[in-house]
Amino acid sequence: MGSSSSSRNKIPNAQELMRQTGFSSAHLLRLHDRFESLDRDNRGYLSPDDFEALGGLAMNPIGGRIIEAFFSSGQDTVDFSSFVRILAHFRPTDRNRNKEGTQQELPSSRTRKLKFAFQLYDLDRDGKISREELLQVLRAMLGLQVTEEQLQSIAERAIQEADLDKDDAISFDEFKKSLEKMDIDTKMSVSFLK
Amino acid sequence: MPCFVIGASCPAVFHFSQRFTTVVPESCMLILLGLVLGGVVLIANKKQLYQLEPSLFFLFLLPTIVGDAGYFMPARLFFDNLGAILTYAVVGTLWNAFCTGFSLYAAKLLGFIDEHVQAEMLDFLLFGALISAVDPVAVLAVFEEVHVNETLFIIVFGESLVNDAVTVVLYKVYISFVEVGAENVQTADYFKGVASFLIVSIGGTMVGLIFAVILGFITRFTKKVRIIEPLLVFLMVYLAYLTAELFSLSAILSMTFCGIGANKYVEANISQKSRTTVKYTMKTLASIAETIIFIFLGISAVDKSKWAWDTGLVSCTLVFILIFRAVGVVGQTWVLNRFRLVPLEKIDQVVMSYGGLRGAVAFALVVLLDGEQVKAKDYFVATTIVVVFFTVMFQGLTIKPLVKWLKVPRATNRKPTINEEIHERAFDHILTAVEDIAGLQGYHHWRDKWEQFDKNYLSKLLLRKSVYRKSELWEAYQKINIRDAISVIDQGGNVLTSARLSLPSMASRASFPEVTNVTNYLRENGSGVCLDLQVIDNIPGAKVEEDMETHHVLAGNLYKPRRRYQSHYSRHFMPLGEQERQDREVFQRNMRSRMETFKSTRYKRHKKERSLKKVRRISHRNNRRDSLSLCSDPVVVPVETEDKAEHSDPEKDEDVGITFIARKAETPKQRPKSGCQIPLLPPPPPAPPSPPPAPSSPTSEDSHLPWKGSLGSPPPCVSLEATKIIPVDLQQAWNQSISSLESISSPPAPAEPIHPRVSALSRLGGPRPASYTPPGSAAGSTFSIGPQVSQGSFLFPDKKKEEEEEEEDVEGEWLRRCSRSCLP
């Protein structure tokens, strides 16, 4: 899978994307191929139905939210660079990169990964996961045999644990803190094998 | 035998001085003690009475330790790192064996080694093979004191277990070569050697897995004979070992995989008391065995008649094994890091090379050598003793300061918080989704596939029916509750008052001993055969994490504490596979939410506000109820679990249908003939206590009940009947459970007609196409519930009506859109 210059030209702003996301050119090409195969009508952008056609996502309890995460701020199309940027969150964290302080800005940094996950919970984007939002996620993940009551207790419990300023919601910092012992790098990383 | 007495009392004696044991690992002490004892015996009798007999070792001592290790091995951690483990075990051991063997031979040629040592190339290779294997007993013994982080531990420990296959093969191959004579070895024999390696390792694993299945299966039926459960466990695990040994396969591998495989199912099936028994007995036996091994090592060392000393050999061996281990580890890590998500750091590598301890296995193997065939046996024995002593004592003593000095990240002795469990599960889902989107067949994909297979076939086969329908996240939550309650009580608090309030924070929880469940992973801490109560009772709950597969929703028998069992179906009435139902549920939920997002945002926001209000109202009521239930829950659970399990057992299922049984009954029809009918039931007696409507209108997405009528004609195969879920014959049981419910003095719980989602489970009857990849058809069929819904009398007629209007116009549009996109 050689990356000839002609195929790289297919990808607009390839250099820019590589710099911002940390993907290598081989990765980008692969993702571009994938993008094109998802984009059945060859429109140059993806819309929700393209994602929904993926069978696996329909079986995923939070598949809907993840799809939504691709469509930022009310748009209903995703172009290639947004596609790549979102996926870049799941690159393994480069522990060794530290040049010019770009480490923090990479989407695959730990904070950015957590932020991404946080936004999956926080649907109304108010910066906090409220009890209802947590309930929704729990309900999606927990299946039908769990009763409402149980769900409520679980959510209650979770909020109790994490909520430090007692505002009955989990802010991003509280979220981060509650997960500080978790190995986010492993849990939120996919190896985009060539 | 006196050794048992000594073995039992030693740990107790040693731990008297806390400071002492933090510095000196137990194994060192034991060896020293052995030396002393051996000296005593020698002086008394002028000859050695006791020896570490290989047969005793391989038949009794080693299986105990390995069995304990395998049974309590954290499976998920093990499989996560399986690549690394296999690499180190196979490649690493081979590398070590060959290099050591060849270098020793070279050393002999060069004259470092004395002439007395009559060994040829093959002998040295043989010796290299048996001295190069990392020993599980020693690793356990030393690492349990050290507490490195779990990844590191599992890699070293896993390696020590898996390299048994390599060692066994090499050993046998070389022995046979030696017997035949170096000249007679042909090339074909080398290939046979390689082939036999494959056979030994894979065969050993297979044997172990077979026994694991048998064990799981048997424990499924031991409900009436609880008392023999622990015995069964021990027997089967030991049988796995013996069987593999019988066929000359890798016995350690067999036992390890038997333990790993059976653990999940056995722990779920057997009773609480049995679990405790199994755990404590295994730990005790393993501890005794380890003690005996080390003492005998000490004793055997003193017996001069058995060995002969050669400085050159000893020193060369020591040097070589250290060097080659280090080189091997570094090399392999470099390769592995290209594939691992989380690379192994330099520090890890140092610990790994330093932690490659040799132990009693090598000693037993060398004693097993035939002195006639291998002339240099005595020298080898002496060398092995020195090597083992050196690694266990010197390296054991110094590894702790080394770790501290290098600041190796240590194991955290804590259980996951509920936040972590939830989010970890969420991350799993996210990663699976990302892999789907990016078109990768990543690790999660395979793990999902395995989990699907497990849920569909294995769990059904091996798990007791009452067990395999629980939701694991709920179980996790239960465990955390129990822990809390116990710790609160321990602190002298009053459960009732404090349960609701300040539950102890996660940090402090770890220090409280618990008497609870099962499924503990001591290995996470590296604390294997230590009888320290504290250690044993710290249960990380890793198992729960591994099992939580919430996108494979399990039907029914949720272990709602001391209330009732809820199950959708009995086994007989489950026409479709579990997986299908689960997929359908998730799928429907997703479809519903997609539809909702499709609606214009203003509707969404509007509805959300409304439902938010409702939720607040409801959560209020729930909170009150929950506070009481939380109190009663934890305390009551341990006691009642057993009984509850008993009498609700034979899944004659009090199918307290979790359902929205709000329907007026039509004539209860029997199960699908055309495959499209769904039995109906008269609505439950108004018994369902207290706030019937209460917690059932959850939030936005669930609030809107399935679509009503006015959609296009549903696809033909869809049921046109209502959406009853409780099969007829189970209604009896349901009624019973309702009445028993009421008799329980705890706060009235909604009899669970509360899941509107479940009402969407209309499509019970169909022998429908199993897969959902044409979402279009499924989506279309879901809508068919619509007409039926309108027939019934809902619990929330008012609410529904509001939704209805909004949804009507949008649905058609959404349908069209869906079908368009889902056509491929």
Interface residues (C-beta under 8 A of the other chain):
Chain A: L31 R34 S37 L38 R40 P48 D49 D50 F51 E52 A53 L54 G55 G56 L57 A58 M59 N60 P61 I62 G63 G64 I66 E68 G74 L87 F90 P92 R95 A117 L120 Y121 R131 E132 L135 Q136 V137 L138 R139 A140 M141 L142 G143 L144 Q145 V146 T147 E148 E149 Q150 Q152 S153 I154 E156 R157 A158 Q160 E161 A162 S178 L179 K181 M182 D183 D185 T186 K187 M188 S189 V190 S191 F192 L193
Chain B: F339 L341 V342 P343 T412 R414 T417 I418 N419 E420 I422 H423 E424 R425 A426 F427 D428 H429 I430 L431 T432 A433 V434 E435 D436 I437 A438 G439 L440 G442 H444 R469 S471 L473 W474 Y477 I480 N481 L503 S505 M506 T550 H551 V553 L554 A555 G556 N557 L558 K560 Q566 S567 H568 Q582 D583 E585 V586 F587 R589 N590 M591 S593 R594 T597 T601 L612 V615 I618 S619 N622 N623 R625 D626 S629 L630 I658 P695 S696 P698 T699 S700 E701 D702 A749 P750 E752 I754 H755 R757 V758 L761 S771 Y772 T773 P775 R817 C818 R820 S821 C822 P824
